[in-house]
């Protein structure tokens, strides 16, 4: 059985997506569905997603759900769109 240390540090991959219409970075955390935020620039977006991740994990613990182990792998593919 793996013990979750309260002070354990985890890294989460995030996706930053520039929204041209609203002029903000939308940020999602693929490993934590529903954990999303936005920021007017990259720095603000990353700061806000850190806060969102902490809140999301606290909520998981409150409702008795585990923090997902591991992380996801992100790959890039190239396709012809013409």
Protein Blocks (a to p, Z undefined) as FASTA:
>chain_A
ZZddfklccdddddddddfklopacdddfklghiacddfbfklmmmmmmmmmmmmmmmmm
mnopacdehjdddddddddfZZ
